[in-house]
């Protein structure tokens, strides 16, 4: 069951800005997100972490990168708020007696883009955004104890995948399972050949989908770094087209993303060739996620036909091209 506003009363006293504020649940997916309204300090969002997903060291590492990005770049990303005890990450007990971790962010205005919008310009901005983050990663000295998960063939495709086992997802039947097993084997081999050199593999946002982008009259803010981890840089493009991989608009969006990305840092022909591998790796992660998060509205909205659509994409990928 999702947490309710009264469940987080104890958390609101952990920051000077939110003591006695009103809270409203606005999103329940991997974590709970609450809108916090205050009379004098304005609005905030409170992220309450799901138990068993990210550990305290992992969340602290995410916040270390977020802080470093804010200091070293002009990227529009969330601003975490220091708690009364001098820590960005806070712990509290819910009204129901559960121990939870939470982070408070200053509110970011904007609306989520949709496929009904003209996304070519947006994807030009996203390519620049991703490349700037990746360039920062290559120059940044991570703090001691930095710990984030990796998104690779093993952690996505195995039965013990980070987001669950795609084999258990709704709609996976013997016919779809057969083609997806072939895809898994091909992806594993192809990504191993591609390799993890420093120029193509590092810390990425890993969830740059439209649902994590806020557009405020043309100002683009990227939110929710909760899934950031180590992966190929091209995975940030794959995540940006999450749930929309079959759209006829994708080739134009890819072109806009690549052009913008290359204006900041190199992305060679081999990297471009493996974007389709990134897309299929992400699609398999989403299939597993839908199966392990079937209680969420987001999973339920994409569940019908998702396994069959993934199998169709797998056939195209194995035949040589997703979009040609």
C-alpha positions as CSV (number, residue, x, y, z in Angstrom):
1,X,0.0,0.0,0.0
2,X,1.3,3.5,-0.8
3,X,2.2,5.7,2.1
4,X,-0.2,8.6,2.8
5,X,0.5,12.1,3.9
6,X,0.0,11.3,7.6
7,X,2.6,8.6,7.4
8,X,5.4,11.1,6.9
9,X,4.6,13.6,9.7
10,X,7.7,12.6,11.5
11,X,9.8,13.4,8.4
12,X,8.6,17.0,8.1
13,X,10.3,18.0,11.3
14,X,13.8,17.0,10.0
15,X,14.2,20.1,7.9
16,X,13.7,23.7,9.1
17,X,11.9,24.5,5.9
18,X,9.1,21.9,6.3
19,X,8.2,21.8,9.9
20,X,4.4,21.9,10.2
21,X,4.0,21.9,6.4
22,X,1.2,20.2,4.4
23,X,2.0,17.1,2.3
24,X,0.4,15.5,-0.7
25,X,1.4,12.2,-2.4
26,X,2.0,13.0,-6.1
27,X,3.8,9.9,-7.3
28,X,4.3,6.3,-6.3
29,X,6.6,4.3,-8.5
30,X,10.1,3.2,-7.3
31,X,9.7,5.5,-4.4
32,X,7.1,7.8,-2.9
33,X,7.2,11.5,-3.9
34,X,5.3,14.1,-1.9
35,X,4.6,17.7,-2.7
36,X,5.3,19.8,0.4
37,X,3.6,23.2,0.7
38,X,4.9,25.7,3.3
39,X,3.5,29.1,4.2
40,X,6.8,30.9,4.2
41,X,9.4,28.8,2.4
42,X,7.5,27.9,-0.7
43,X,7.2,24.4,-2.2
44,X,9.4,21.3,-2.0
45,X,9.3,17.7,-3.0
46,X,10.1,14.9,-0.6
47,X,11.4,11.6,-1.9
48,X,10.8,8.7,0.5
49,X,12.8,5.7,-0.5
50,X,11.4,2.2,-1.0
51,X,13.0,-0.2,1.5
52,X,15.4,-2.7,0.0
53,X,16.2,-0.9,-3.2
54,X,19.0,1.7,-2.6
55,X,21.2,1.5,0.5
56,X,22.3,4.5,2.5
57,X,25.8,4.5,0.9
58,X,24.2,4.3,-2.5
59,X,21.8,7.2,-1.9
60,X,24.7,9.2,-0.4
61,X,26.7,8.5,-3.5
62,X,23.8,9.7,-5.7
63,X,23.6,12.9,-3.7
64,X,27.4,13.4,-3.9
65,X,27.2,13.3,-7.8
66,X,24.2,15.6,-7.8
67,X,26.0,18.1,-5.6
68,X,29.1,17.9,-7.8
69,X,27.1,18.4,-11.0
70,X,25.4,21.5,-9.5
71,X,28.8,22.9,-8.5
72,X,30.7,22.2,-11.7
73,X,28.0,22.7,-14.5
74,X,25.1,24.9,-15.3
75,X,22.7,21.9,-15.8
76,X,19.2,22.3,-14.5
77,X,18.9,19.5,-11.9
78,X,17.2,19.2,-8.5
79,X,18.6,21.0,-5.5
80,X,18.7,18.8,-2.4
81,X,18.1,20.5,1.0
82,X,20.3,20.1,4.0
83,X,18.5,18.7,7.1
84,X,18.6,20.2,10.5
85,X,21.3,17.7,11.4
86,X,23.5,18.8,8.5
87,X,22.8,15.8,6.3
88,X,21.1,15.6,2.9
89,X,19.8,12.1,3.6
90,X,17.4,11.7,6.5
91,X,15.9,8.7,8.4
92,X,12.5,8.6,10.0
93,X,9.8,6.2,11.1
94,X,6.4,6.3,9.5
95,X,3.1,6.4,11.3
96,X,2.9,2.7,10.6
97,X,6.2,1.9,12.2
98,X,8.4,1.5,9.1
99,X,11.9,2.9,9.0
100,X,12.5,4.9,5.9
101,X,15.1,7.1,4.2
102,X,14.2,10.4,2.7
103,X,15.6,13.4,0.7
104,X,14.0,16.8,0.4
105,X,14.4,18.8,-2.9
106,X,13.4,22.3,-3.8
107,X,10.3,22.3,-6.0
108,X,10.9,22.3,-9.8
109,X,8.2,23.8,-12.0
110,X,7.3,22.4,-15.3
111,X,5.3,19.8,-17.2
112,X,6.2,16.4,-18.6
113,X,6.7,16.3,-22.4
114,X,4.6,13.9,-24.4
115,X,4.8,12.3,-27.8
116,X,2.1,14.7,-28.9
117,X,4.7,17.5,-28.6
118,X,7.4,18.3,-31.1
119,X,10.2,16.5,-29.4
120,X,13.0,17.2,-31.9
121,X,14.1,20.3,-30.2
122,X,13.9,18.7,-26.8
123,X,16.1,15.8,-27.9
124,X,18.6,18.2,-29.1
125,X,18.8,19.6,-25.6
126,X,18.8,16.2,-24.1
127,X,21.9,15.2,-26.1
128,X,23.7,18.2,-24.9
129,X,22.6,17.5,-21.3
130,X,23.7,13.9,-21.4
131,X,27.1,14.8,-23.0
132,X,27.7,17.5,-20.4
133,X,27.0,15.0,-17.6
134,X,29.3,12.3,-19.1
135,X,32.1,14.8,-19.7
136,X,31.8,15.8,-16.0
137,X,32.0,12.1,-15.0
138,X,35.2,11.6,-16.9
139,X,36.8,14.5,-15.1
140,X,35.3,14.1,-11.6
141,X,37.2,12.3,-8.8
142,X,34.6,10.3,-7.0
143,X,34.6,10.5,-3.2
144,X,35.9,7.5,-1.2
145,X,33.2,4.9,-0.7
146,X,31.2,5.9,-3.7
147,X,28.8,3.1,-4.6
148,X,26.2,2.8,-7.3
149,X,24.8,-0.2,-9.2
150,X,25.8,-1.2,-12.7
151,X,23.3,-1.6,-15.6
152,X,24.7,-4.3,-17.8
153,X,23.7,-7.6,-19.4
154,X,24.1,-9.5,-16.1
155,X,22.2,-7.0,-13.9
156,X,19.4,-6.5,-16.4
157,X,18.9,-9.9,-18.2
158,X,19.6,-12.5,-15.4
159,X,16.8,-13.9,-13.3
160,X,18.2,-11.9,-10.4
161,X,18.1,-8.6,-12.3
162,X,18.0,-5.3,-10.5
163,X,14.5,-4.7,-11.6
164,X,13.4,-8.3,-11.5
165,X,13.2,-11.2,-13.9
166,X,11.8,-10.4,-17.3
167,X,10.7,-14.0,-17.7
168,X,8.0,-13.4,-15.0
169,X,6.6,-10.3,-16.7
170,X,2.9,-10.3,-17.8
171,X,2.6,-11.4,-21.4
172,X,5.8,-13.5,-21.5
173,X,4.6,-16.8,-23.0
174,X,6.6,-19.6,-24.5
175,X,6.7,-17.9,-27.9
176,X,7.9,-14.5,-26.7
177,X,10.2,-16.1,-24.2
178,X,12.0,-18.0,-27.0
179,X,12.8,-14.8,-29.0
180,X,13.7,-12.9,-25.9
181,X,16.1,-15.6,-24.7
182,X,17.8,-15.4,-28.1
183,X,17.9,-11.6,-27.7
184,X,19.5,-11.9,-24.3
185,X,22.2,-14.1,-25.6
186,X,22.9,-11.9,-28.5
187,X,23.0,-8.7,-26.4
188,X,25.3,-10.3,-23.8
189,X,27.8,-11.3,-26.5
190,X,27.5,-8.0,-28.4
191,X,28.0,-5.8,-25.3
192,X,31.0,-7.9,-24.2
193,X,32.6,-7.2,-27.6
194,X,31.7,-3.5,-27.4
195,X,33.6,-3.3,-24.1
196,X,33.7,-0.8,-21.2
197,X,36.5,1.6,-22.1
198,X,36.5,4.8,-20.2
199,X,35.4,6.7,-23.4
200,X,32.1,4.9,-23.6
201,X,31.3,3.6,-20.1
202,X,30.9,5.4,-16.8
203,X,28.3,7.0,-14.5
204,X,25.0,7.8,-16.2
205,X,21.6,9.1,-15.1
206,X,20.1,5.8,-16.5
207,X,16.5,7.1,-16.4
208,X,16.3,10.1,-18.7
209,X,12.7,9.2,-19.8
210,X,10.1,11.8,-20.5
211,X,8.6,11.2,-17.1
212,X,11.8,12.6,-15.5
213,X,11.9,15.7,-17.6
214,X,10.2,19.0,-16.7
215,X,9.6,21.6,-19.3
216,X,9.0,25.1,-17.9
217,X,8.4,27.4,-21.0
218,X,11.5,25.9,-22.7
219,X,13.7,25.5,-19.6
220,X,14.4,21.8,-19.3
221,X,15.1,20.2,-15.9
222,X,16.2,16.6,-15.5
223,X,15.0,15.1,-12.2
224,X,15.2,11.8,-10.3
225,X,18.8,10.6,-10.2
226,X,17.7,7.6,-8.1
227,X,18.6,5.0,-10.7
228,X,22.0,6.6,-11.7
229,X,24.7,4.0,-12.1
230,X,27.5,2.7,-14.2
231,X,26.6,1.9,-17.8
232,X,27.4,2.8,-21.4
233,X,26.9,6.5,-22.2
234,X,24.5,5.6,-25.0
235,X,22.1,4.1,-22.4
236,X,21.0,7.6,-21.6
237,X,19.6,8.0,-25.1
238,X,17.9,4.6,-24.8
239,X,16.3,5.6,-21.5
240,X,15.0,8.9,-23.1
241,X,12.7,6.9,-25.5
242,X,11.5,4.5,-22.7
243,X,8.1,3.0,-23.5
244,X,8.1,4.7,-27.0
245,X,10.7,2.6,-28.8
246,X,8.4,1.8,-31.7
247,X,7.3,5.4,-32.4
248,X,8.0,6.5,-36.0
249,X,9.5,9.7,-34.6
250,X,12.5,7.8,-33.0
251,X,15.0,8.1,-36.0
252,X,14.6,11.9,-36.1
253,X,14.9,12.1,-32.3
254,X,18.0,10.0,-32.4
255,X,19.6,12.2,-35.0
256,X,18.8,15.4,-33.0
257,X,20.3,13.7,-29.8
258,X,23.5,12.6,-31.6
259,X,24.1,16.0,-33.2
260,X,23.7,17.8,-29.9
261,X,25.7,15.2,-28.0
262,X,28.6,15.4,-30.5
263,X,28.8,19.2,-30.0
264,X,30.0,18.5,-26.5
265,X,32.0,15.3,-26.6
266,X,32.9,12.5,-29.1
267,X,30.5,9.7,-29.9
268,X,32.0,7.6,-32.7
269,X,30.4,5.4,-35.3
270,X,30.8,2.2,-33.2
271,X,29.1,4.0,-30.3
272,X,26.2,5.0,-32.6
273,X,25.9,1.5,-34.0
274,X,25.4,0.2,-30.5
275,X,22.6,2.6,-29.6
276,X,20.2,-0.1,-30.7
277,X,21.8,-2.5,-28.2
278,X,21.3,0.1,-25.5
279,X,17.6,0.5,-26.6
280,X,17.1,-3.3,-26.3
281,X,18.9,-3.5,-23.0
282,X,16.7,-0.7,-21.6
283,X,13.5,-2.3,-23.1
284,X,14.3,-5.6,-21.3
285,X,14.9,-3.7,-18.1
286,X,11.5,-2.1,-18.5
287,X,9.8,-5.4,-19.2
288,X,11.3,-6.8,-15.9
289,X,10.3,-3.6,-14.1
290,X,6.6,-3.9,-15.2
291,X,6.5,-7.4,-13.9
292,X,8.0,-6.5,-10.5
293,X,6.1,-3.3,-10.1
294,X,2.7,-4.4,-11.3
295,X,0.9,-2.5,-8.5
296,X,2.0,0.9,-9.8
297,X,0.0,3.0,-12.2
298,X,2.9,3.5,-14.5
299,X,3.4,-0.3,-14.9
300,X,-0.3,-0.9,-15.4
301,X,-0.6,1.8,-18.1
302,X,2.1,0.1,-20.2
303,X,1.5,-3.5,-19.4
304,X,-1.0,-4.5,-22.2
305,X,1.0,-5.7,-25.2
306,X,4.4,-4.7,-23.8
307,X,5.9,-8.2,-23.8
308,X,4.7,-8.8,-27.4
309,X,6.0,-5.4,-28.5
310,X,9.4,-6.2,-26.9
311,X,9.5,-9.5,-28.8
312,X,8.7,-7.7,-32.1
313,X,11.6,-5.2,-31.4
314,X,13.8,-8.2,-30.6
315,X,13.0,-9.7,-34.0
316,X,13.9,-6.4,-35.8
317,X,17.1,-6.1,-33.8
318,X,18.2,-9.6,-34.5
319,X,17.4,-9.1,-38.2
320,X,19.7,-6.1,-38.3
321,X,17.9,-2.9,-37.6
322,X,15.2,-1.5,-35.2
323,X,13.9,1.4,-37.3
324,X,15.0,0.9,-41.0
